[in-house]
Amino acid sequence: MNSHGPGGDLEHRLAVTLSRGTWLASAVIALGLLLPSLTQQGARIVTVGLALLILLPVLRVMLMLVAFLRARDFPLTAVAVLVLAIIGLSLAVGSLSAHHRF
């Protein structure tokens, strides 16, 4: 058993991943906000930073899916797959609605 207890290692890894991801996304956004005075790429860099922030919860679900599969916890694996499917469906519907005005 690890020093974090059962399931604690997963929580620790997720916390570290999300923390580092948040810092990275924040740094990218800050860089994008500083660059407009130097270049036209500032808005694109800010967009990349915001996309990273949005993707962090998706990354968490994906990491949990892998952990549940390794633990052979199939009910929670199914829940993680369902959450990812809902996110994917939401992205598809959002993309379609952006291209086709209803």
DSSP file (Angstrom, degrees, kcal/mol; ACC not computed):
  #  RESIDUE AA STRUCTURE BP1 BP2  ACC     N-H-->O    O-->H-N    N-H-->O    O-->H-N    TCO  KAPPA ALPHA  PHI   PSI    X-CA   Y-CA   Z-CA
    1    1 A M              0   0    0      0, 0.0     2,-0.1     0, 0.0     0, 0.0   0.000 360.0 360.0 360.0 145.7    0.0    0.0    0.0
    2    2 A N    >   -     0   0    0      3,-0.1     3,-1.4     1,-0.1     6,-0.1  -0.322 360.0-101.7 -87.8 174.4    1.2    3.5   -0.7
    3    3 A S  T 3  S+     0   0    0      1,-0.3    -1,-0.1    -2,-0.1     0, 0.0   0.610 118.0  60.0 -72.6 -10.9    1.6    6.4    1.7
    4    4 A H  T 3  S-     0   0    0      1,-0.2    -1,-0.3     0, 0.0     7,-0.1   0.489 106.2-125.5 -95.1  -3.2   -1.6    8.0    0.5
    5    5 A G    X>  -     0   0    0     -3,-1.4     3,-1.4     3,-0.1     4,-0.8  -0.142  55.2 -24.6  83.4 175.3   -3.8    5.0    1.3
    6    6 A P  T 34 S+     0   0    0      0, 0.0    -3,-0.0     0, 0.0     0, 0.0  -0.401 138.6   0.7 -63.1 127.4   -6.2    3.2   -1.0
    7    7 A G  T 3> S+     0   0    0     -2,-0.2     4,-2.0     1,-0.1     5,-0.1   0.265 105.7 105.1  80.3 -14.4   -7.2    5.4   -3.9
    8    8 A G  H <> S+     0   0    0     -3,-1.4     4,-2.8     1,-0.2     5,-0.2   0.850  72.3  57.8 -68.4 -34.3   -5.0    8.2   -2.5
    9    9 A D  H  X S+     0   0    0     -4,-0.8     4,-2.7     2,-0.2    -1,-0.2   0.919 107.3  48.1 -61.9 -43.3   -2.3    7.7   -5.1
   10   10 A L  H  > S+     0   0    0      2,-0.2     4,-2.8     1,-0.2     5,-0.2   0.937 112.7  48.5 -61.4 -46.6   -4.9    8.3   -7.8
   11   11 A E  H  X S+     0   0    0     -4,-2.0     4,-2.6     1,-0.2    -2,-0.2   0.901 111.9  49.6 -61.7 -40.1   -6.2   11.4   -6.0
   12   12 A H  H  X S+     0   0    0     -4,-2.8     4,-2.5     2,-0.2    -1,-0.2   0.936 112.0  47.4 -64.4 -46.2   -2.7   12.7   -5.5
   13   13 A R  H  X S+     0   0    0     -4,-2.7     4,-2.6     1,-0.2    -2,-0.2   0.908 113.5  48.5 -62.0 -41.7   -1.7   12.2   -9.2
   14   14 A L  H  X S+     0   0    0     -4,-2.8     4,-2.8     2,-0.2     5,-0.2   0.916 111.2  50.1 -64.3 -42.4   -4.9   13.9  -10.3
   15   15 A A  H  X S+     0   0    0     -4,-2.6     4,-2.5    -5,-0.2    -2,-0.2   0.917 112.7  46.3 -62.7 -43.3   -4.4   16.8   -8.0
   16   16 A V  H  X S+     0   0    0     -4,-2.5     4,-2.8     2,-0.2     5,-0.3   0.924 113.5  49.3 -65.0 -44.3   -0.8   17.3   -9.2
   17   17 A T  H  X S+     0   0    0     -4,-2.6     4,-2.5    -5,-0.2    -2,-0.2   0.932 114.5  44.0 -60.8 -46.7   -1.9   17.0  -12.9
   18   18 A L  H  X S+     0   0    0     -4,-2.8     4,-2.3     2,-0.2    -1,-0.2   0.888 114.1  50.4 -67.8 -38.1   -4.7   19.5  -12.4
   19   19 A S  H  X S+     0   0    0     -4,-2.5     4,-2.2    -5,-0.2    -2,-0.2   0.951 114.6  42.5 -64.8 -48.8   -2.5   21.9  -10.4
   20   20 A R  H  X S+     0   0    0     -4,-2.8     4,-2.6     1,-0.2    -2,-0.2   0.893 114.2  52.4 -65.2 -38.7    0.3   21.9  -13.0
   21   21 A G  H  X S+     0   0    0     -4,-2.5     4,-2.8    -5,-0.3    -1,-0.2   0.893 108.8  50.1 -63.1 -39.8   -2.2   22.1  -15.8
   22   22 A T  H  X S+     0   0    0     -4,-2.3     4,-2.5     2,-0.2    -2,-0.2   0.916 111.6  47.8 -65.5 -43.0   -3.8   25.1  -14.3
   23   23 A W  H  X S+     0   0    0     -4,-2.2     4,-2.4     2,-0.2    -2,-0.2   0.911 113.1  48.9 -63.1 -41.8   -0.5   26.8  -13.8
   24   24 A L  H  X S+     0   0    0     -4,-2.6     4,-2.4     2,-0.2    -2,-0.2   0.943 112.7  46.6 -62.8 -48.0    0.5   26.0  -17.4
   25   25 A A  H  X S+     0   0    0     -4,-2.8     4,-2.5     1,-0.2    -2,-0.2   0.902 112.6  50.7 -61.8 -40.8   -2.8   27.3  -18.8
   26   26 A S  H  X S+     0   0    0     -4,-2.5     4,-2.7     1,-0.2    -1,-0.2   0.903 110.1  49.7 -64.1 -40.8   -2.6   30.5  -16.6
   27   27 A A  H  X S+     0   0    0     -4,-2.4     4,-2.5     2,-0.2    -2,-0.2   0.897 110.7  49.9 -65.5 -39.5    1.0   31.1  -17.9
   28   28 A V  H  X S+     0   0    0     -4,-2.4     4,-2.4     2,-0.2    -2,-0.2   0.922 111.9  48.1 -64.7 -43.4   -0.1   30.7  -21.5
   29   29 A I  H  X S+     0   0    0     -4,-2.5     4,-2.2     2,-0.2    -2,-0.2   0.932 111.7  49.8 -62.0 -45.4   -3.0   33.1  -21.0
   30   30 A A  H  X S+     0   0    0     -4,-2.7     4,-1.7     1,-0.2    -2,-0.2   0.910 110.6  50.1 -60.2 -42.5   -0.7   35.6  -19.3
   31   31 A L  H  X S+     0   0    0     -4,-2.5     4,-1.7     1,-0.2    -1,-0.2   0.918 110.1  50.5 -60.9 -43.3    1.7   35.3  -22.2
   32   32 A G  H  < S+     0   0    0     -4,-2.4    -1,-0.2     1,-0.2    -2,-0.2   0.844 109.1  51.4 -63.8 -33.8   -1.1   35.9  -24.6
   33   33 A L  H  < S+     0   0    0     -4,-2.2    -1,-0.2     1,-0.2    -2,-0.2   0.804 112.0  46.9 -73.6 -27.9   -2.2   39.0  -22.8
   34   34 A L  H >< S+     0   0    0     -4,-1.7     3,-0.7    -5,-0.2     4,-0.2   0.760 103.1  64.3 -81.8 -25.6    1.3   40.4  -22.8
   35   35 A L  G >X S+     0   0    0     -4,-1.7     4,-3.1     1,-0.2     3,-2.2   0.706  74.3  83.0 -78.2 -21.5    2.0   39.8  -26.5
   36   36 A P  G 34 S+     0   0    0      0, 0.0    -1,-0.2     0, 0.0    -2,-0.1   0.838  91.7  54.3 -55.6 -29.5   -0.6   42.0  -28.2
   37   37 A S  G <4 S+     0   0    0     -3,-0.7    -2,-0.2    -4,-0.2     3,-0.1   0.738 119.6  33.5 -72.9 -19.4    1.7   44.9  -27.9
   38   38 A L  T <4 S-     0   0    0     -3,-2.2     2,-0.3     1,-0.3    -1,-0.2   0.745 129.6  -1.6-103.9 -29.8    4.5   42.9  -29.6
   39   39 A T    ><  -     0   0    0     -4,-3.1     3,-0.6     1,-0.0    -1,-0.3  -0.943  62.9-111.2-155.2 168.5    2.6   40.8  -32.1
   40   40 A Q  T 3  S+     0   0    0     -2,-0.3     3,-0.5     1,-0.2     4,-0.3   0.459  99.6  82.6 -84.9  -1.9   -0.9   39.9  -33.4
   41   41 A Q  T 3>  +     0   0    0      1,-0.2     4,-2.1    -6,-0.2     5,-0.2   0.501  60.5  95.3 -84.1  -3.1   -0.7   36.4  -32.0
   42   42 A G  H <> S+     0   0    0     -3,-0.6     4,-2.3     1,-0.2    -1,-0.2   0.890  82.8  50.0 -56.8 -44.6   -1.7   37.3  -28.5
   43   43 A A  H  > S+     0   0    0     -3,-0.5     4,-2.1     1,-0.2    -1,-0.2   0.885 110.5  50.4 -64.7 -38.4   -5.4   36.5  -28.9
   44   44 A R  H  > S+     0   0    0     -4,-0.3     4,-2.1     2,-0.2    -1,-0.2   0.895 110.2  49.9 -66.1 -39.0   -4.6   33.1  -30.3
   45   45 A I  H  X S+     0   0    0     -4,-2.1     4,-2.3     2,-0.2    -2,-0.2   0.901 109.5  50.8 -67.6 -40.3   -2.3   32.3  -27.4
   46   46 A V  H  X S+     0   0    0     -4,-2.3     4,-2.5     1,-0.2    -1,-0.2   0.913 108.8  52.8 -60.7 -42.1   -5.0   33.4  -24.9
   47   47 A T  H  X S+     0   0    0     -4,-2.1     4,-2.3     1,-0.2    -2,-0.2   0.900 108.0  50.4 -60.5 -41.6   -7.4   31.0  -26.8
   48   48 A V  H  X S+     0   0    0     -4,-2.1     4,-2.2     2,-0.2    -1,-0.2   0.917 110.2  50.4 -62.8 -43.3   -5.0   28.2  -26.4
   49   49 A G  H  X S+     0   0    0     -4,-2.3     4,-1.9     1,-0.2    -2,-0.2   0.904 111.0  47.9 -61.5 -42.3   -4.7   28.9  -22.7
   50   50 A L  H  X S+     0   0    0     -4,-2.5     4,-2.2     2,-0.2    -1,-0.2   0.886 109.3  53.6 -66.5 -38.1   -8.4   28.9  -22.2
   51   51 A A  H  X S+     0   0    0     -4,-2.3     4,-2.2     1,-0.2    -2,-0.2   0.899 106.8  52.6 -62.7 -39.7   -8.7   25.7  -24.2
   52   52 A L  H  X S+     0   0    0     -4,-2.2     4,-1.2     1,-0.2    -2,-0.2   0.921 108.6  50.0 -61.2 -43.3   -6.2   24.1  -21.8
   53   53 A L  H  < S+     0   0    0     -4,-1.9     3,-0.3     1,-0.2    -1,-0.2   0.895 112.0  47.9 -61.8 -39.3   -8.3   25.2  -18.8
   54   54 A I  H  X S+     0   0    0     -4,-2.2     4,-0.6     1,-0.2    -1,-0.2   0.859 110.3  52.4 -69.4 -35.3  -11.4   23.7  -20.4
   55   55 A L  H  X S+     0   0    0     -4,-2.2     4,-2.6     1,-0.2    -1,-0.2   0.684  88.1  82.0 -76.6 -18.0   -9.6   20.4  -21.2
   56   56 A L  H  X S+     0   0    0     -4,-1.2     4,-2.1    -3,-0.3    -1,-0.2   0.908  91.8  46.9 -58.1 -45.9   -8.3   19.9  -17.6
   57   57 A P  H  > S+     0   0    0      0, 0.0     4,-2.0     0, 0.0    -1,-0.2   0.873 111.9  52.3 -64.0 -33.3  -11.6   18.3  -16.3
   58   58 A V  H  X S+     0   0    0     -4,-0.6     4,-2.3     2,-0.2    -2,-0.2   0.912 107.7  51.7 -65.7 -41.4  -11.7   16.1  -19.4
   59   59 A L  H  X S+     0   0    0     -4,-2.6     4,-2.7     1,-0.2    -1,-0.2   0.894 106.7  54.5 -60.4 -40.1   -8.2   15.0  -18.7
   60   60 A R  H  X S+     0   0    0     -4,-2.1     4,-2.4     1,-0.2    -1,-0.2   0.931 108.7  47.3 -60.1 -46.0   -9.3   14.1  -15.1
   61   61 A V  H  X S+     0   0    0     -4,-2.0     4,-2.3     1,-0.2    -1,-0.2   0.899 111.9  50.9 -63.3 -39.8  -12.1   11.9  -16.4
   62   62 A M  H  X S+     0   0    0     -4,-2.3     4,-2.0     2,-0.2    -2,-0.2   0.915 110.7  48.2 -65.1 -42.2   -9.7   10.2  -18.8
   63   63 A L  H  X S+     0   0    0     -4,-2.7     4,-2.3     1,-0.2    -2,-0.2   0.894 111.9  49.9 -63.8 -39.5   -7.2    9.5  -16.1
   64   64 A M  H  X S+     0   0    0     -4,-2.4     4,-2.9     2,-0.2     5,-0.2   0.883 106.7  55.8 -66.6 -37.6   -9.9    8.2  -13.8
   65   65 A L  H  X S+     0   0    0     -4,-2.3     4,-2.4     2,-0.2    -2,-0.2   0.934 109.2  46.3 -58.4 -46.8  -11.1    5.9  -16.7
   66   66 A V  H  X S+     0   0    0     -4,-2.0     4,-2.5     1,-0.2    -2,-0.2   0.918 113.2  49.5 -62.7 -43.3   -7.6    4.4  -17.0
   67   67 A A  H  X S+     0   0    0     -4,-2.3     4,-2.0     1,-0.2    -2,-0.2   0.907 111.2  48.9 -63.5 -41.1   -7.4    4.0  -13.2
   68   68 A F  H  <>S+     0   0    0     -4,-2.9     5,-2.6     2,-0.2     4,-0.4   0.889 110.9  50.7 -66.4 -38.9  -10.8    2.3  -13.1
   69   69 A L  H ><5S+     0   0    0     -4,-2.4     3,-1.1    -5,-0.2    -2,-0.2   0.933 110.5  48.8 -62.7 -45.5   -9.9   -0.1  -15.9
   70   70 A R  H 3<5S+     0   0    0     -4,-2.5    -2,-0.2     1,-0.3    -1,-0.2   0.867 113.1  47.4 -62.2 -35.7   -6.6   -1.0  -14.2
   71   71 A A  T 3<5S-     0   0    0     -4,-2.0    -1,-0.3    -5,-0.2    -2,-0.2   0.499 109.8-126.3 -82.3  -3.5   -8.5   -1.7  -10.9
   72   72 A R  T < 5 +     0   0    0     -3,-1.1     2,-1.3    -4,-0.4    -3,-0.2   0.845  57.2 151.8  57.9  35.8  -11.1   -3.7  -12.9
   73   73 A D     >< +     0   0    0     -5,-2.6     4,-2.0     1,-0.2    -1,-0.2  -0.728  17.1 175.8 -94.7  84.5  -13.9   -1.5  -11.4
   74   74 A F  H  >  +     0   0    0     -2,-1.3     4,-2.4     1,-0.2    -1,-0.2   0.815  69.6  56.6 -70.1 -33.7  -16.2   -1.9  -14.3
   75   75 A P  H  > S+     0   0    0      0, 0.0     4,-1.7     0, 0.0    -1,-0.2   0.943 113.5  41.4 -61.7 -43.7  -19.2    0.1  -12.9
   76   76 A L  H  > S+     0   0    0      2,-0.2     4,-2.3     1,-0.2    -2,-0.2   0.828 111.6  56.7 -72.6 -29.6  -17.1    3.2  -12.5
   77   77 A T  H  X S+     0   0    0     -4,-2.0     4,-2.5     2,-0.2    -1,-0.2   0.926 106.8  50.0 -61.0 -44.0  -15.4    2.5  -15.8
   78   78 A A  H  X S+     0   0    0     -4,-2.4     4,-2.4     1,-0.2    -2,-0.2   0.887 109.5  50.9 -62.4 -39.3  -18.8    2.6  -17.4
   79   79 A V  H  X S+     0   0    0     -4,-1.7     4,-2.5     2,-0.2    -1,-0.2   0.922 110.5  48.9 -64.3 -43.5  -19.6    5.9  -15.7
   80   80 A A  H  X S+     0   0    0     -4,-2.3     4,-2.4     2,-0.2    -2,-0.2   0.903 111.6  49.3 -63.9 -40.6  -16.3    7.5  -16.9
   81   81 A V  H  X S+     0   0    0     -4,-2.5     4,-2.5     2,-0.2    -1,-0.2   0.912 110.8  50.8 -63.1 -42.1  -17.1    6.3  -20.5
   82   82 A L  H  X S+     0   0    0     -4,-2.4     4,-2.5     2,-0.2    -2,-0.2   0.916 109.7  49.7 -62.2 -43.8  -20.6    7.8  -20.2
   83   83 A V  H  X S+     0   0    0     -4,-2.5     4,-2.3     1,-0.2    -2,-0.2   0.927 112.3  47.6 -62.1 -44.5  -19.2   11.1  -19.0
   84   84 A L  H  X S+     0   0    0     -4,-2.4     4,-2.6     1,-0.2    -1,-0.2   0.885 110.9  51.9 -64.5 -37.3  -16.7   11.2  -21.9
   85   85 A A  H  X S+     0   0    0     -4,-2.5     4,-2.8     2,-0.2    -2,-0.2   0.905 109.5  49.6 -64.3 -41.0  -19.5   10.3  -24.4
   86   86 A I  H  X S+     0   0    0     -4,-2.5     4,-2.5     2,-0.2    -2,-0.2   0.910 111.5  48.7 -63.9 -42.0  -21.6   13.1  -23.1
   87   87 A I  H  X S+     0   0    0     -4,-2.3     4,-2.3     2,-0.2    -2,-0.2   0.931 112.9  48.1 -62.8 -45.0  -18.7   15.5  -23.4
   88   88 A G  H  X S+     0   0    0     -4,-2.6     4,-2.3     1,-0.2    -2,-0.2   0.911 112.1  48.7 -61.9 -43.2  -18.1   14.3  -26.9
   89   89 A L  H  X S+     0   0    0     -4,-2.8     4,-2.9     2,-0.2     5,-0.2   0.906 110.0  52.3 -63.0 -41.8  -21.7   14.6  -27.9
   90   90 A S  H  X S+     0   0    0     -4,-2.5     4,-2.6     1,-0.2    -2,-0.2   0.909 110.0  48.5 -60.9 -42.3  -21.8   18.1  -26.4
   91   91 A L  H  X S+     0   0    0     -4,-2.3     4,-2.5     2,-0.2    -1,-0.2   0.907 112.4  48.9 -64.0 -41.2  -18.8   19.1  -28.5
   92   92 A A  H  X S+     0   0    0     -4,-2.3     4,-2.6     2,-0.2    -2,-0.2   0.933 113.6  45.3 -64.6 -45.9  -20.4   17.6  -31.6
   93   93 A V  H  X S+     0   0    0     -4,-2.9     4,-2.7     1,-0.2    -2,-0.2   0.911 114.1  49.7 -64.5 -41.7  -23.7   19.4  -31.1
   94   94 A G  H  X S+     0   0    0     -4,-2.6     4,-1.6    -5,-0.2    -1,-0.2   0.900 111.8  48.4 -63.0 -40.9  -22.0   22.6  -30.3
   95   95 A S  H  X S+     0   0    0     -4,-2.5     4,-1.3     2,-0.2    -2,-0.2   0.916 113.1  47.2 -65.9 -43.7  -19.9   22.4  -33.4
   96   96 A L  H  X S+     0   0    0     -4,-2.6     4,-2.5     1,-0.2     3,-0.3   0.911 111.6  50.2 -64.4 -41.7  -22.9   21.6  -35.6
   97   97 A S  H  < S+     0   0    0     -4,-2.7    -1,-0.2     1,-0.2    -2,-0.2   0.802 107.0  55.4 -69.8 -26.3  -24.9   24.4  -34.1
   98   98 A A  H  < S+     0   0    0     -4,-1.6    -1,-0.2    -5,-0.2    -2,-0.2   0.827 115.5  38.6 -71.2 -31.1  -22.0   26.8  -34.7
   99   99 A H  H  < S+     0   0    0     -4,-1.3     2,-0.6    -3,-0.3    -2,-0.2   0.764 121.1  44.4 -89.8 -28.1  -22.0   25.9  -38.4
  100  100 A H  S  < S-     0   0    0     -4,-2.5     2,-0.4    -5,-0.2    -1,-0.2  -0.937  77.7-145.0-122.8 109.5  -25.8   25.6  -38.9
  101  101 A R              0   0    0     -2,-0.6    -3,-0.1     1,-0.2    -4,-0.1  -0.587 360.0 360.0 -73.9 125.7  -27.9   28.3  -37.4
  102  102 A F              0   0    0     -2,-0.4    -1,-0.2    -5,-0.2    -5,-0.0   0.447 360.0 360.0 -87.8 360.0  -31.2   26.8  -36.2
